[in-house]
Amino acid sequence: MRPTLTSVGTRVAKESLFTAFTETARALASGRRAEIVDVLAQGERSVEELAGEVGQSLANTSHHLRTLARAGMVTTRRDGTRIYYRLASDRVAEMWAAMRDVAVEHVAGIDRLAEAYLGDRTELRTVGRRELAGLVAAGAVTVLDVRPPAEYAAGHIPGARSVPSDEVQRHLGGLPTDTEIVAYCRGPYCVYADEAVRELSRHGFRARRLEDGFPEWRRAGLPVAVG
């Protein structure tokens, strides 16, 4: 005989349990906190670095981080007077990616909002993770990590050069003209790689962007270098 709700627990207890399950979703019910999670999916950052990345004051950023910490989504470590935040586990990054994917599939207007932020992507060529892994192994491509240097240091595609997106033009003279260039950044909705590919293409380079980003590369179990 299957146990009934009354034999194993009360309705109040069940509602409390299911409400607790939603705490992580409630923690992400803010664009700023979702953006912080997106940045932390690249690697740990200090409060000061995060505030600069998301364009918020230290006080507001700290408030958002406390909310994420209460929901168990981030952890901290102290280095002298500085506190560094990281995602509590890879599952947090997976949850953010799944939430984003569901929104793309089912929320009206996401494509329009993405285009308003990223611009027209129809002229941008892309490359998949597995294809890029093969090109890297064969030495047939130059890979540019166009994220901020701190994110490159936390983890990057082996052999990739650190060329932050706002420095691409300065590095043009040192890039090979006879090899395809692939730029990558934080994920499918990161503008850095788009800007880099457009800049490279304007100067005659054969350039593509990784179809998603470094977090997806790492979660796929592909090689990662640190430092």
QUIVEN-V129882 format. One record per backbone hydrogen bond with DSSP energy under -1.0 kcal/mol. CO is the residue of the C=O (numbers start at 0). NH is the residue of the N-H. E is the energy in kcal/mol with one decimal. If there is no record, write none. Layout:
co:CO nh:NH e:E
co:CO nh:NH e:E
This chain:
co:3 nh:7 e:-1.1
co:4 nh:8 e:-2.0
co:9 nh:13 e:-2.2
co:10 nh:14 e:-2.6
co:11 nh:15 e:-2.2
co:12 nh:16 e:-2.2
co:13 nh:17 e:-2.6
co:14 nh:18 e:-2.2
co:15 nh:19 e:-2.1
co:16 nh:20 e:-1.7
co:19 nh:22 e:-1.5
co:21 nh:25 e:-2.6
co:22 nh:26 e:-2.0
co:23 nh:27 e:-1.2
co:25 nh:28 e:-1.3
co:27 nh:29 e:-1.6
co:29 nh:33 e:-2.4
co:30 nh:34 e:-2.1
co:31 nh:35 e:-2.1
co:32 nh:36 e:-2.4
co:33 nh:37 e:-2.2
co:34 nh:38 e:-2.1
co:35 nh:39 e:-2.8
co:36 nh:40 e:-1.4
co:38 nh:41 e:-1.9
co:44 nh:84 e:-3.1
co:45 nh:49 e:-2.5
co:46 nh:50 e:-2.7
co:47 nh:51 e:-1.8
co:48 nh:52 e:-2.1
co:49 nh:53 e:-2.4
co:50 nh:55 e:-1.9
co:56 nh:60 e:-2.5
co:57 nh:61 e:-2.7
co:58 nh:62 e:-2.0
co:59 nh:63 e:-2.2
co:60 nh:64 e:-2.3
co:61 nh:65 e:-2.3
co:62 nh:66 e:-1.8
co:63 nh:67 e:-2.1
co:64 nh:68 e:-2.5
co:65 nh:69 e:-2.5
co:66 nh:70 e:-1.4
co:67 nh:72 e:-2.6
co:68 nh:71 e:-1.7
co:72 nh:87 e:-2.6
co:74 nh:85 e:-2.2
co:76 nh:83 e:-3.2
co:78 nh:81 e:-1.9
co:81 nh:78 e:-3.1
co:82 nh:46 e:-1.1
co:83 nh:76 e:-1.9
co:84 nh:44 e:-2.0
co:85 nh:74 e:-2.6
co:88 nh:91 e:-1.1
co:89 nh:93 e:-2.2
co:90 nh:94 e:-2.4
co:91 nh:95 e:-2.2
co:92 nh:96 e:-2.3
co:93 nh:97 e:-2.6
co:94 nh:98 e:-2.7
co:95 nh:99 e:-2.3
co:96 nh:100 e:-2.4
co:97 nh:101 e:-2.5
co:98 nh:102 e:-2.0
co:99 nh:103 e:-2.1
co:100 nh:104 e:-2.0
co:101 nh:105 e:-2.3
co:102 nh:106 e:-2.5
co:106 nh:109 e:-1.3
co:108 nh:112 e:-2.3
co:109 nh:113 e:-2.8
co:110 nh:114 e:-2.3
co:111 nh:115 e:-1.9
co:112 nh:116 e:-1.4
co:113 nh:117 e:-3.5
co:114 nh:118 e:-2.3
co:120 nh:123 e:-1.8
co:124 nh:208 e:-2.2
co:126 nh:210 e:-2.6
co:127 nh:131 e:-2.4
co:128 nh:132 e:-2.6
co:129 nh:133 e:-1.9
co:130 nh:134 e:-2.2
co:131 nh:135 e:-2.8
co:132 nh:136 e:-2.3
co:133 nh:137 e:-1.7
co:134 nh:139 e:-2.7
co:135 nh:138 e:-1.2
co:141 nh:181 e:-2.7
co:142 nh:160 e:-2.8
co:143 nh:183 e:-2.1
co:144 nh:162 e:-2.1
co:145 nh:164 e:-1.8
co:147 nh:150 e:-1.1
co:147 nh:151 e:-1.6
co:148 nh:152 e:-2.5
co:149 nh:153 e:-1.4
co:152 nh:226 e:-2.5
co:155 nh:224 e:-3.2
co:156 nh:159 e:-2.4
co:160 nh:144 e:-3.5
co:163 nh:166 e:-2.9
co:166 nh:170 e:-1.1
co:168 nh:171 e:-1.0
co:170 nh:173 e:-1.6
co:171 nh:174 e:-1.6
co:179 nh:141 e:-2.7
co:180 nh:207 e:-2.4
co:181 nh:143 e:-3.0
co:182 nh:209 e:-2.3
co:183 nh:145 e:-2.1
co:184 nh:213 e:-2.5
co:186 nh:189 e:-1.5
co:190 nh:194 e:-2.4
co:191 nh:195 e:-2.2
co:192 nh:196 e:-2.7
co:193 nh:197 e:-2.4
co:194 nh:198 e:-2.2
co:195 nh:199 e:-2.7
co:196 nh:200 e:-2.7
co:197 nh:201 e:-2.1
co:199 nh:204 e:-2.3
co:200 nh:203 e:-1.7
co:205 nh:180 e:-2.9
co:207 nh:182 e:-2.4
co:208 nh:126 e:-1.7
co:212 nh:216 e:-1.9
co:213 nh:217 e:-2.7
co:214 nh:218 e:-2.5
co:215 nh:219 e:-1.5
co:216 nh:221 e:-1.6
co:217 nh:220 e:-1.8
co:224 nh:155 e:-2.6
